Amino acid sequence: MTLAPGLTGEAHTTVTIANTAAAVGSGGIAVFSTPMMIALMENAALQTVQPHLAAGESTVGTVINIKHMAATPVGMHVRAVARLDAVDGRRLSFTIEAFDEVEKIGEGTHERFVIQVERFLARVGQKGV
């Protein structure tokens, strides 16, 4: 594992009916849902560190604290950006932001833990994925 503060990563999506608040049950409006924005932000954090992990390692999200600050309509592109701020053993701390084509729509912090995939899956009673 070769992780150091300052690494950045991104994840992208386009707002569709399937990822709106109305579709996922987090609200009744057809705009990008908060749960899907959070998932995109987590994916950006994963993309930041995954290439730097050893074979058989991955990360799992453990803490997320975000603000969803603006609505994004169907058809608009969304980009999430993560920056690795701190490495404390297996605990990784990130600053995360999300942007649509007009403005920043979300921001916050996120923590992930580095895991050994096989050991983690054995612990939760699953075979390798």
KOLVEXKE-671242 format. One record per residue (C-alpha): residue number from 1; residue in three letters; x, y, z. Coordinates in steps of 0.05 Angstrom, whole numbers. Each point is the difference from the previous one (the first is absolute). Layout:
! KOLVEXKE-671242
NUM; Ala; X; Y; Z
...
This chain:
! KOLVEXKE-671242
1; Met; 0; 0; 0
2; Thr; 29; 67; -22
3; Leu; -49; 52; 23
4; Ala; 17; 72; 15
5; Pro; -41; 63; 13
6; Gly; -12; 41; -62
7; Leu; -24; -56; -46
8; Thr; -63; 19; -38
9; Gly; -52; -38; -40
10; Glu; -65; 11; -36
11; Ala; -65; -36; -18
12; His; -52; 22; -51
13; Thr; -73; -13; -16
14; Thr; -58; 30; -37
15; Val; -66; 12; 35
16; Thr; -53; -47; -26
17; Ile; -69; -17; 25
18; Ala; 30; -61; 35
19; Asn; 45; 41; 46
20; Thr; -50; 55; 19
21; Ala; -28; 10; 69
22; Ala; -69; -22; -25
23; Ala; 28; -66; -27
24; Val; 43; -20; 60
25; Gly; -52; 20; 52
26; Ser; 38; 56; 33
27; Gly; -49; 53; -23
28; Gly; -55; 13; -50
29; Ile; 36; 44; -50
30; Ala; 36; -22; -64
31; Val; 68; 30; 16
32; Phe; 66; -33; 18
33; Ser; -10; -35; 66
34; Thr; 42; 10; 62
35; Pro; 13; -76; 7
36; Met; 26; -3; -72
37; Met; 44; 61; 11
38; Ile; 29; -33; 62
39; Ala; 13; -64; -40
40; Leu; 36; 40; -53
41; Met; 42; 35; 52
42; Glu; 19; -66; 32
43; Asn; 18; -27; -69
44; Ala; 46; 60; -11
45; Ala; 35; -17; 66
46; Leu; 6; -73; -20
47; Gln; 29; 20; -68
48; Thr; 50; 45; 36
49; Val; 33; -57; 39
50; Gln; -16; -66; -35
51; Pro; 58; 4; -50
52; His; 48; 10; 58
53; Leu; -21; -61; 41
54; Ala; 33; -68; 0
55; Ala; -32; -59; -35
56; Gly; -57; -27; 43
57; Glu; -12; 66; 34
58; Ser; -58; 48; -7
59; Thr; -36; 51; 43
60; Val; -68; 6; 33
61; Gly; -36; 64; 19
62; Thr; -11; 11; 74
63; Val; -18; 73; 10
64; Ile; -30; 53; -45
65; Asn; -21; 70; 17
66; Ile; -27; 40; -58
67; Lys; -42; 60; -19
68; His; -44; -4; -63
69; Met; -2; 73; -20
70; Ala; -34; 4; -68
71; Ala; -49; -39; -43
72; Thr; 23; -31; -66
73; Pro; -52; -15; -54
74; Val; -5; -63; -44
75; Gly; 49; 2; -58
76; Met; 55; 39; 35
77; His; 70; -28; 11
78; Val; 26; -7; 72
79; Arg; 73; -6; 21
80; Ala; 24; -19; 70
81; Val; 71; 15; 23
82; Ala; 35; -31; 60
83; Arg; 66; 21; 32
84; Leu; 36; -45; 49
85; Asp; 15; 45; 60
86; Ala; 29; -49; 51
87; Val; 24; -71; 8
88; Asp; -2; -28; 70
89; Gly; 18; -74; -5
90; Arg; -58; -31; -38
91; Arg; -46; 61; 10
92; Leu; -3; 48; -59
93; Ser; -31; 70; 5
94; Phe; -26; 38; -61
95; Thr; -29; 67; -20
96; Ile; -55; -12; -51
97; Glu; -37; 47; -47
98; Ala; -52; -8; -55
99; Phe; -13; 47; -59
100; Asp; -51; 2; -55
101; Glu; 8; 40; -64
102; Val; -20; 64; 36
103; Glu; 25; -1; 72
104; Lys; 26; -38; 60
105; Ile; -58; -43; 24
106; Gly; 31; -36; 60
107; Glu; 59; -1; 47
108; Gly; 23; -36; 62
109; Thr; 48; -50; 30
110; His; 6; -75; -5
111; Glu; 39; -56; 33
112; Arg; 18; -68; -28
113; Phe; 38; -59; 28
114; Val; 49; -43; -38
115; Ile; -21; -73; 3
116; Gln; 26; -68; -22
117; Val; -57; -21; -46
118; Glu; 2; -75; 14
119; Arg; 5; 9; 75
120; Phe; -57; 52; -1
121; Leu; -45; -45; -42
122; Ala; 14; -60; 44
123; Arg; -19; 41; 61
124; Val; -67; 19; -31
125; Gly; -12; -71; -25
126; Gln; 10; 10; -75
127; Lys; 45; -32; -51
128; Gly; 45; 43; -45
129; Val; -35; 47; -47
